[in-house]
Amino acid sequence: MKNLITTIASILILMVYLLQFINNQQIHNTVVNIDREINCIKEISKQEGYLTEKNRSELLDKLSDIANCDTGEIVITGTDEKKYRGELIHIYVKLPIKNLIVANEFFGIDDIDNQGFYKFDFYTTSEHLEREN
């Protein structure tokens, strides 16, 4: 009987590590999708010469869906004045990645401590051409 009890306890503890591996893969996929969306907005911003309010709100909605968080938790700032070819455009994105550790209560980790922040801070060169009418 004691072998059965210790075996069940051991399997439960080892199951946490298997679930953590699965969780790490999900977090990786989330970060890859976040990178893809940010790079799409970066390319659009390069063409337009700045980060438009429309692009900012679209990115905010997409990142909120991908990261499964509230739009109020996401920070998106960037150049809001038109820059012409050769000038730098700055974009900064910060959003929370939640549930980093599976069974965090089992290990005594609070939900507040069980998250990290993904930051994407970069400069890119504008490709917007100045046109005279």
GUZANU-751796 format. One record per atom (N, C-alpha, C): atom name; y, z, x. Coordinates in steps of 0.05 Angstrom, whole numbers, plus 5000, padded with zeros to 4 digits. Layout:
! residues N
@site->CA	c2->Y	c3->Z	c1->X
...
This chain:
! residues 133
@site->N	c2->4976	c3->5000	c1->5016
@site->CA	c2->5000	c3->5000	c1->5000
@site->C	c2->5025	c3->5000	c1->5017
@site->N	c2->5025	c3->5015	c1->5040
@site->CA	c2->5048	c3->5016	c1->5057
@site->C	c2->5053	c3->4989	c1->5070
@site->N	c2->5031	c3->4974	c1->5075
@site->CA	c2->5035	c3->4947	c1->5086
@site->C	c2->5048	c3->4928	c1->5066
@site->N	c2->5042	c3->4931	c1->5041
@site->CA	c2->5054	c3->4915	c1->5020
@site->C	c2->5084	c3->4921	c1->5018
@site->N	c2->5091	c3->4946	c1->5019
@site->CA	c2->5119	c3->4954	c1->5017
@site->C	c2->5135	c3->4945	c1->5041
@site->N	c2->5124	c3->4948	c1->5065
@site->CA	c2->5139	c3->4938	c1->5089
@site->C	c2->5141	c3->4908	c1->5090
@site->N	c2->5120	c3->4894	c1->5080
@site->CA	c2->5121	c3->4865	c1->5080
@site->C	c2->5142	c3->4855	c1->5060
@site->N	c2->5144	c3->4867	c1->5037
@site->CA	c2->5164	c3->4859	c1->5017
@site->C	c2->5192	c3->4864	c1->5028
@site->N	c2->5196	c3->4887	c1->5040
@site->CA	c2->5222	c3->4894	c1->5052
@site->C	c2->5229	c3->4874	c1->5074
@site->N	c2->5210	c3->4868	c1->5091
@site->CA	c2->5215	c3->4849	c1->5113
@site->C	c2->5222	c3->4821	c1->5102
@site->N	c2->5208	c3->4812	c1->5082
@site->CA	c2->5213	c3->4786	c1->5070
@site->C	c2->5241	c3->4785	c1->5058
@site->N	c2->5250	c3->4806	c1->5045
@site->CA	c2->5276	c3->4807	c1->5033
@site->C	c2->5298	c3->4806	c1->5055
@site->N	c2->5294	c3->4820	c1->5076
@site->CA	c2->5314	c3->4820	c1->5098
@site->C	c2->5314	c3->4792	c1->5111
@site->N	c2->5291	c3->4780	c1->5116
@site->CA	c2->5291	c3->4754	c1->5128
@site->C	c2->5301	c3->4732	c1->5110
@site->N	c2->5299	c3->4736	c1->5084
@site->CA	c2->5309	c3->4717	c1->5064
@site->C	c2->5339	c3->4714	c1->5067
@site->N	c2->5353	c3->4735	c1->5074
@site->CA	c2->5382	c3->4734	c1->5077
@site->C	c2->5389	c3->4714	c1->5099
@site->N	c2->5374	c3->4713	c1->5120
@site->CA	c2->5380	c3->4694	c1->5142
@site->C	c2->5375	c3->4665	c1->5134
@site->N	c2->5355	c3->4661	c1->5117
@site->CA	c2->5350	c3->4634	c1->5107
@site->C	c2->5373	c3->4625	c1->5089
@site->N	c2->5382	c3->4643	c1->5071
@site->CA	c2->5404	c3->4637	c1->5054
@site->C	c2->5430	c3->4633	c1->5069
@site->N	c2->5434	c3->4648	c1->5091
@site->CA	c2->5458	c3->4644	c1->5107
@site->C	c2->5458	c3->4617	c1->5120
@site->N	c2->5435	c3->4607	c1->5128
@site->CA	c2->5434	c3->4580	c1->5140
@site->C	c2->5442	c3->4559	c1->5119
@site->N	c2->5433	c3->4562	c1->5094
@site->CA	c2->5440	c3->4544	c1->5073
@site->C	c2->5470	c3->4546	c1->5067
@site->N	c2->5481	c3->4570	c1->5067
@site->CA	c2->5510	c3->4574	c1->5063
@site->C	c2->5526	c3->4561	c1->5085
@site->N	c2->5517	c3->4563	c1->5110
@site->CA	c2->5531	c3->4551	c1->5132
@site->C	c2->5533	c3->4520	c1->5128
@site->N	c2->5512	c3->4508	c1->5118
@site->CA	c2->5512	c3->4480	c1->5113
@site->C	c2->5532	c3->4473	c1->5090
@site->N	c2->5533	c3->4489	c1->5070
@site->CA	c2->5552	c3->4484	c1->5049
@site->C	c2->5581	c3->4487	c1->5059
@site->N	c2->5586	c3->4507	c1->5075
@site->CA	c2->5613	c3->4511	c1->5087
@site->C	c2->5620	c3->4486	c1->5104
@site->N	c2->5601	c3->4477	c1->5120
@site->CA	c2->5606	c3->4453	c1->5136
@site->C	c2->5613	c3->4429	c1->5119
@site->N	c2->5598	c3->4425	c1->5098
@site->CA	c2->5605	c3->4402	c1->5080
@site->C	c2->5632	c3->4405	c1->5067
@site->N	c2->5639	c3->4430	c1->5060
@site->CA	c2->5666	c3->4435	c1->5049
@site->C	c2->5688	c3->4428	c1->5069
@site->N	c2->5684	c3->4436	c1->5093
@site->CA	c2->5704	c3->4431	c1->5114
@site->C	c2->5706	c3->4401	c1->5120
@site->N	c2->5684	c3->4387	c1->5120
@site->CA	c2->5684	c3->4358	c1->5124
@site->C	c2->5699	c3->4344	c1->5102
@site->N	c2->5695	c3->4353	c1->5077
@site->CA	c2->5709	c3->4341	c1->5054
@site->C	c2->5739	c3->4347	c1->5055
@site->N	c2->5746	c3->4371	c1->5064
@site->CA	c2->5774	c3->4378	c1->5067
@site->C	c2->5787	c3->4361	c1->5088
@site->N	c2->5774	c3->4357	c1->5111
@site->CA	c2->5784	c3->4340	c1->5132
@site->C	c2->5788	c3->4311	c1->5122
@site->N	c2->5770	c3->4301	c1->5106
@site->CA	c2->5772	c3->4274	c1->5096
@site->C	c2->5797	c3->4271	c1->5078
@site->N	c2->5801	c3->4290	c1->5060
@site->CA	c2->5824	c3->4288	c1->5043
@site->C	c2->5850	c3->4290	c1->5058
@site->N	c2->5851	c3->4308	c1->5078
@site->CA	c2->5876	c3->4312	c1->5093
@site->C	c2->5881	c3->4287	c1->5110
@site->N	c2->5861	c3->4274	c1->5121
@site->CA	c2->5865	c3->4250	c1->5136
@site->C	c2->5874	c3->4227	c1->5119
@site->N	c2->5865	c3->4226	c1->5094
@site->CA	c2->5874	c3->4205	c1->5075
@site->C	c2->5904	c3->4208	c1->5070
@site->N	c2->5913	c3->4233	c1->5065
@site->CA	c2->5941	c3->4239	c1->5060
@site->C	c2->5957	c3->4233	c1->5085
@site->N	c2->5946	c3->4239	c1->5108
@site->CA	c2->5960	c3->4234	c1->5133
@site->C	c2->5966	c3->4204	c1->5136
@site->N	c2->5946	c3->4188	c1->5130
@site->CA	c2->5950	c3->4159	c1->5133
@site->C	c2->5971	c3->4148	c1->5113
@site->N	c2->5970	c3->4159	c1->5089
@site->CA	c2->5990	c3->4151	c1->5068
@site->C	c2->6018	c3->4160	c1->5077
@site->N	c2->6020	c3->4184	c1->5088
@site->CA	c2->6046	c3->4195	c1->5097
@site->C	c2->6057	c3->4179	c1->5120
@site->N	c2->6039	c3->4169	c1->5137
@site->CA	c2->6048	c3->4152	c1->5159
@site->C	c2->6061	c3->4127	c1->5149
@site->N	c2->6050	c3->4115	c1->5128
@site->CA	c2->6060	c3->4090	c1->5117
@site->C	c2->6087	c3->4095	c1->5102
@site->N	c2->6088	c3->4118	c1->5088
@site->CA	c2->6112	c3->4123	c1->5072
@site->C	c2->6134	c3->4137	c1->5089
@site->N	c2->6127	c3->4148	c1->5112
@site->CA	c2->6147	c3->4160	c1->5129
@site->C	c2->6151	c3->4190	c1->5126
@site->N	c2->6138	c3->4201	c1->5106
@site->CA	c2->6141	c3->4230	c1->5101
@site->C	c2->6120	c3->4239	c1->5081
@site->N	c2->6117	c3->4265	c1->5077
@site->CA	c2->6098	c3->4276	c1->5057
@site->C	c2->6112	c3->4278	c1->5031
@site->N	c2->6106	c3->4260	c1->5013
@site->CA	c2->6120	c3->4260	c1->4987
@site->C	c2->6110	c3->4283	c1->4969
@site->N	c2->6125	c3->4290	c1->4949
@site->CA	c2->6117	c3->4311	c1->4931
@site->C	c2->6092	c3->4303	c1->4915
@site->N	c2->6090	c3->4277	c1->4908
@site->CA	c2->6067	c3->4267	c1->4894
@site->C	c2->6042	c3->4270	c1->4911
@site->N	c2->6044	c3->4263	c1->4937
@site->CA	c2->6021	c3->4266	c1->4955
@site->C	c2->6014	c3->4295	c1->4959
@site->N	c2->6034	c3->4312	c1->4961
@site->CA	c2->6029	c3->4340	c1->4965
@site->C	c2->6014	c3->4352	c1->4941
@site->N	c2->6023	c3->4345	c1->4916
@site->CA	c2->6009	c3->4356	c1->4893
@site->C	c2->5981	c3->4344	c1->4889
@site->N	c2->5977	c3->4319	c1->4896
@site->CA	c2->5950	c3->4307	c1->4895
@site->C	c2->5932	c3->4321	c1->4915
@site->N	c2->5942	c3->4326	c1->4939
@site->CA	c2->5926	c3->4340	c1->4959
@site->C	c2->5920	c3->4368	c1->4951
@site->N	c2->5939	c3->4381	c1->4939
@site->CA	c2->5935	c3->4409	c1->4930
@site->C	c2->5913	c3->4410	c1->4909
@site->N	c2->5913	c3->4392	c1->4890
@site->CA	c2->5892	c3->4391	c1->4869
@site->C	c2->5865	c3->4385	c1->4880
@site->N	c2->5863	c3->4366	c1->4899
@site->CA	c2->5838	c3->4358	c1->4911
@site->C	c2->5826	c3->4381	c1->4927
@site->N	c2->5844	c3->4394	c1->4944
@site->CA	c2->5834	c3->4416	c1->4960
@site->C	c2->5826	c3->4440	c1->4944
@site->N	c2->5840	c3->4444	c1->4922
@site->CA	c2->5832	c3->4466	c1->4904
@site->C	c2->5804	c3->4462	c1->4893
@site->N	c2->5798	c3->4437	c1->4885
@site->CA	c2->5771	c3->4431	c1->4875
@site->C	c2->5750	c3->4433	c1->4897
@site->N	c2->5756	c3->4423	c1->4920
@site->CA	c2->5736	c3->4423	c1->4942
@site->C	c2->5730	c3->4451	c1->4951
@site->N	c2->5751	c3->4467	c1->4956
@site->CA	c2->5747	c3->4494	c1->4967
@site->C	c2->5742	c3->4515	c1->4946
@site->N	c2->5743	c3->4507	c1->4920
@site->CA	c2->5738	c3->4525	c1->4898
@site->C	c2->5756	c3->4549	c1->4899
@site->N	c2->5782	c3->4544	c1->4901
@site->CA	c2->5802	c3->4565	c1->4903
@site->C	c2->5825	c3->4558	c1->4885
@site->N	c2->5843	c3->4577	c1->4881
@site->CA	c2->5866	c3->4573	c1->4864
@site->C	c2->5887	c3->4557	c1->4880
@site->N	c2->5903	c3->4541	c1->4866
@site->CA	c2->5924	c3->4526	c1->4880
@site->C	c2->5945	c3->4543	c1->4893
@site->N	c2->5949	c3->4568	c1->4883
@site->CA	c2->5968	c3->4586	c1->4894
@site->C	c2->5960	c3->4597	c1->4921
@site->N	c2->5934	c3->4595	c1->4928
@site->CA	c2->5924	c3->4604	c1->4954
@site->C	c2->5927	c3->4584	c1->4976
@site->N	c2->5934	c3->4559	c1->4969
@site->CA	c2->5936	c3->4538	c1->4988
@site->C	c2->5965	c3->4534	c1->4996
@site->N	c2->5970	c3->4531	c1->5022
@site->CA	c2->5997	c3->4526	c1->5033
@site->C	c2->5997	c3->4498	c1->5045
@site->N	c2->6015	c3->4481	c1->5034
@site->CA	c2->6019	c3->4454	c1->5045
@site->C	c2->6048	c3->4450	c1->5050
@site->N	c2->6055	c3->4446	c1->5075
@site->CA	c2->6083	c3->4440	c1->5083
@site->C	c2->6083	c3->4415	c1->5100
@site->N	c2->6106	c3->4403	c1->5101
@site->CA	c2->6108	c3->4379	c1->5118
@site->C	c2->6136	c3->4368	c1->5117
@site->N	c2->6139	c3->4346	c1->5132
@site->CA	c2->6164	c3->4333	c1->5134
@site->C	c2->6171	c3->4321	c1->5107
@site->N	c2->6195	c3->4329	c1->5096
@site->CA	c2->6202	c3->4320	c1->5070
@site->C	c2->6226	c3->4301	c1->5070
@site->N	c2->6233	c3->4292	c1->5093
@site->CA	c2->6254	c3->4271	c1->5096
@site->C	c2->6242	c3->4247	c1->5110
@site->N	c2->6251	c3->4224	c1->5102
@site->CA	c2->6239	c3->4199	c1->5111
@site->C	c2->6243	c3->4196	c1->5141
@site->N	c2->6222	c3->4191	c1->5155
@site->CA	c2->6223	c3->4185	c1->5184
@site->C	c2->6215	c3->4156	c1->5188
@site->N	c2->6228	c3->4143	c1->5207
@site->CA	c2->6222	c3->4115	c1->5212
@site->C	c2->6204	c3->4111	c1->5236
@site->N	c2->6195	c3->4087	c1->5240
@site->CA	c2->6175	c3->4081	c1->5260
@site->C	c2->6181	c3->4094	c1->5287
@site->N	c2->6161	c3->4109	c1->5297
@site->CA	c2->6164	c3->4122	c1->5323
@site->C	c2->6172	c3->4151	c1->5321
@site->N	c2->6182	c3->4160	c1->5299
@site->CA	c2->6189	c3->4188	c1->5295
@site->C	c2->6165	c3->4204	c1->5286
@site->N	c2->6166	c3->4230	c1->5291
@site->CA	c2->6143	c3->4247	c1->5285
@site->C	c2->6145	c3->4259	c1->5257
@site->N	c2->6121	c3->4259	c1->5244
@site->CA	c2->6118	c3->4272	c1->5218
@site->C	c2->6100	c3->4296	c1->5222
@site->N	c2->6108	c3->4319	c1->5211
@site->CA	c2->6092	c3->4344	c1->5214
@site->C	c2->6080	c3->4351	c1->5187
@site->N	c2->6054	c3->4358	c1->5188
@site->CA	c2->6040	c3->4367	c1->5164
@site->C	c2->6024	c3->4392	c1->5171
@site->N	c2->6025	c3->4412	c1->5154
@site->CA	c2->6011	c3->4437	c1->5158
@site->C	c2->5997	c3->4445	c1->5132
@site->N	c2->5971	c3->4450	c1->5134
@site->CA	c2->5955	c3->4458	c1->5111
@site->C	c2->5939	c3->4483	c1->5118
@site->N	c2->5939	c3->4502	c1->5100
@site->CA	c2->5924	c3->4527	c1->5104
@site->C	c2->5911	c3->4534	c1->5077
@site->N	c2->5885	c3->4538	c1->5078
@site->CA	c2->5871	c3->4546	c1->5053
@site->C	c2->5848	c3->4564	c1->5059
@site->N	c2->5840	c3->4581	c1->5040
@site->CA	c2->5818	c3->4600	c1->5045
@site->C	c2->5791	c3->4587	c1->5041
@site->N	c2->5772	c3->4595	c1->5058
@site->CA	c2->5744	c3->4588	c1->5055
@site->C	c2->5730	c3->4615	c1->5049
@site->N	c2->5720	c3->4616	c1->5024
@site->CA	c2->5709	c3->4642	c1->5015
@site->C	c2->5678	c3->4642	c1->5018
@site->N	c2->5667	c3->4666	c1->5016
@site->CA	c2->5638	c3->4671	c1->5017
@site->C	c2->5626	c3->4661	c1->5043
@site->N	c2->5637	c3->4670	c1->5065
@site->CA	c2->5626	c3->4662	c1->5091
@site->C	c2->5599	c3->4674	c1->5097
@site->N	c2->5594	c3->4698	c1->5087
@site->CA	c2->5569	c3->4712	c1->5092
@site->C	c2->5555	c3->4716	c1->5065
@site->N	c2->5530	c3->4708	c1->5064
@site->CA	c2->5514	c3->4712	c1->5040
@site->C	c2->5505	c3->4741	c1->5039
@site->N	c2->5504	c3->4753	c1->5015
@site->CA	c2->5495	c3->4780	c1->5011
@site->C	c2->5513	c3->4799	c1->5027
@site->N	c2->5540	c3->4794	c1->5025
@site->CA	c2->5558	c3->4811	c1->5040
@site->C	c2->5558	c3->4840	c1->5032
@site->N	c2->5552	c3->4845	c1->5007
@site->CA	c2->5550	c3->4873	c1->4998
@site->C	c2->5526	c3->4888	c1->5010
@site->N	c2->5505	c3->4873	c1->5015
@site->CA	c2->5482	c3->4884	c1->5028
@site->C	c2->5488	c3->4894	c1->5056
@site->N	c2->5507	c3->4880	c1->5070
@site->CA	c2->5515	c3->4887	c1->5097
@site->C	c2->5540	c3->4905	c1->5097
@site->N	c2->5550	c3->4911	c1->5073
@site->CA	c2->5574	c3->4929	c1->5072
@site->C	c2->5600	c3->4915	c1->5077
@site->N	c2->5602	c3->4889	c1->5072
@site->CA	c2->5626	c3->4874	c1->5076
@site->C	c2->5639	c3->4869	c1->5049
@site->N	c2->5665	c3->4875	c1->5047
@site->CA	c2->5680	c3->4871	c1->5023
@site->C	c2->5685	c3->4841	c1->5018
@site->N	c2->5690	c3->4834	c1->4993
@site->CA	c2->5697	c3->4806	c1->4987
@site->C	c2->5722	c3->4796	c1->5001
@site->N	c2->5741	c3->4814	c1->5005
@site->CA	c2->5766	c3->4807	c1->5018
@site->C	c2->5761	c3->4800	c1->5047
@site->N	c2->5743	c3->4815	c1->5060
@site->CA	c2->5736	c3->4809	c1->5088
@site->C	c2->5717	c3->4786	c1->5091
@site->N	c2->5705	c3->4777	c1->5069
@site->CA	c2->5685	c3->4756	c1->5070
@site->C	c2->5698	c3->4728	c1->5066
@site->N	c2->5720	c3->4724	c1->5078
@site->CA	c2->5733	c3->4698	c1->5077
@site->C	c2->5748	c3->4692	c1->5103
@site->N	c2->5753	c3->4667	c1->5107
@site->CA	c2->5768	c3->4658	c1->5130
@site->C	c2->5788	c3->4638	c1->5121
@site->N	c2->5806	c3->4630	c1->5138
@site->CA	c2->5826	c3->4610	c1->5131
@site->C	c2->5822	c3->4586	c1->5148
@site->N	c2->5823	c3->4562	c1->5135
@site->CA	c2->5822	c3->4537	c1->5149
@site->C	c2->5850	c3->4527	c1->5152
@site->N	c2->5858	c3->4522	c1->5177
@site->CA	c2->5886	c3->4513	c1->5182
@site->C	c2->5884	c3->4485	c1->5195
@site->N	c2->5902	c3->4468	c1->5186
@site->CA	c2->5904	c3->4441	c1->5196
@site->C	c2->5933	c3->4435	c1->5202
@site->N	c2->5941	c3->4435	c1->5227
@site->CA	c2->5969	c3->4432	c1->5235
@site->C	c2->5971	c3->4409	c1->5254
@site->N	c2->5985	c3->4389	c1->5247
@site->CA	c2->5987	c3->4365	c1->5264
@site->C	c2->6013	c3->4350	c1->5261
@site->N	c2->6018	c3->4334	c1->5282
@site->CA	c2->6040	c3->4315	c1->5281
@site->C	c2->6029	c3->4288	c1->5283
@site->N	c2->6041	c3->4269	c1->5269
@site->CA	c2->6033	c3->4241	c1->5271
@site->C	c2->6058	c3->4224	c1->5272
@site->N	c2->6055	c3->4200	c1->5282
@site->CA	c2->6077	c3->4182	c1->5285
@site->C	c2->6081	c3->4165	c1->5260
@site->N	c2->6105	c3->4164	c1->5250
@site->CA	c2->6111	c3->4148	c1->5226
@site->C	c2->6108	c3->4118	c1->5232
@site->N	c2->6099	c3->4104	c1->5213
@site->CA	c2->6097	c3->4075	c1->5215
@site->C	c2->6115	c3->4061	c1->5194
@site->N	c2->6132	c3->4077	c1->5182
@site->CA	c2->6150	c3->4066	c1->5161
@site->C	c2->6172	c3->4049	c1->5174
@site->N	c2->6174	c3->4024	c1->5165
@site->CA	c2->6194	c3->4006	c1->5175
@site->C	c2->6219	c3->4007	c1->5158
@site->N	c2->6242	c3->4008	c1->5172
@site->CA	c2->6267	c3->4008	c1->5157
@site->C	c2->6274	c3->3980	c1->5148
@site->N	c2->6279	c3->3977	c1->5123
@site->CA	c2->6285	c3->3950	c1->5112
@site->C	c2->6313	c3->3950	c1->5102
@site->N	c2->6326	c3->3929	c1->5108
@site->CA	c2->6354	c3->3925	c1->5099
@site->C	c2->6354	c3->3904	c1->5078
@site->N	c2->6369	c3->3910	c1->5056
@site->CA	c2->6370	c3->3891	c1->5033
@site->C	c2->6396	c3->3875	c1->5035
